[in-house]
Amino acid sequence: MYLTLLEGFAGQTLGKRSLGIRVIRTDSKRLFYDDAAVRNFGKVFLLPIDLLIGLKLKDERFKRYFDKFSGTAVIDSHP
């Protein structure tokens, strides 16, 4: 719930903020709580499967499957 609430509100958890990264939608719209919930479901409950499917899809940006499914990406927030 922590991940979904903070990412849905500000696009960052405290850990992401300290690393200088944030979650955005790939269509440039505002990130909503349901987008954050979908991407974090894979992280919390199905991480090994999520990573394996993501590796099999061979995305050059190394996006996890649930990031692709929810239309989100993790980017560097430093200019």
N, C-alpha and C positions, 0 to 999 in steps of 0.2 A: 504494500500500500504506500509505503514511503517513496519508493521509486516513481510510482504513477502520480502521486500528488505533486511532488516537486518538479518532475519533468513536465507534467501537464500545466503547471502554473508558470514556471520560468524556463523550461527547457533544460534545466540543470539540476542535478543533485549536488550535495556538498562536495562529494568526491570529484564530480565532473568540473565543478567550479574551480577547485584547487588545481586540477590538471589543465584548465583552460580549454575545455571542450564543451559542446552543447548538442542537444538533439534538435533537429529541425525537420519539417516536412519537405519532401523532395519537390512538391508542387508550389512551394513558396507561400503557402497559406499558413495561418496560425496553428501551432501544435495544440491539439485538444487533449483532454483527459482520456478519451477513448483511444486515441492514437498511442498515447503513452502506455495505456493498459495492454493493448495488443502486443506492443514490442516487448514489454516487460514480462508478459505471460511466458514467452519463450525463454527469457533469461532466467526466470525463477523456477519454472517447472520442467523445462525441456532443453536446458542449455547444451548438453552433449549432442542431442539430435539436431538442435538448431545450428550448431557449429558445423556438424558433418554435412548437413544439407547445404549450408552456405558455402562450404569448401567444394562440394560437388558441382555447384552452379558456376564456379570459377568467375566470380565477379572481380574485376580489377580493383575495386575499391574495398574489397574484403568485408562486404556488408553481410550481417547475419540474415538468415531466412526471414525471421519475424520483422526485421527492419524493412526488408523488401515487401513483405506482406502488408505491413502497416503504412508503407510509403514514407518512411522516415530515414534519416541518416545522421551519423555523428560527425560533427565538423570541428575544426579548430576555431575557437572564438576570439583568438588574438588576431589583431589586424595584420 
